[in-house]
Amino acid sequence: MIEQVLVEYELDDTGITMETRFGRDLELESIDLVTLAGLLQDRYGRSVNFAEFVASMELEEIIELSVGRLVEHICMCLKAEGRG
């Protein structure tokens, strides 16, 4: 899903790891995070609420948000729903 968002920037060859940060490393803007939120909702439904997850963070946490932290959040949400 992240790669789908990156295609617009022609960064689809960028190596993405659990440590990759959305803001600092991938330079995603807020609209890109909205796009990612939509993709997550399409895939997981209401189980994973990205907007709620981000709303609970301070600005610096959002800037430093890593792929790994998002993956942990998704796993936690799916496990809570009995899907993980």
Secondary structure, DSSP 8 states (H G I E B T S, - for coil): -HHHHHGGGT-TT----TT-BTTTTT---HHHHHHHHHHHHHHHGGG--HHHHHHTS-HHHHHT-BHHHHHHHHHHHHHHTT--
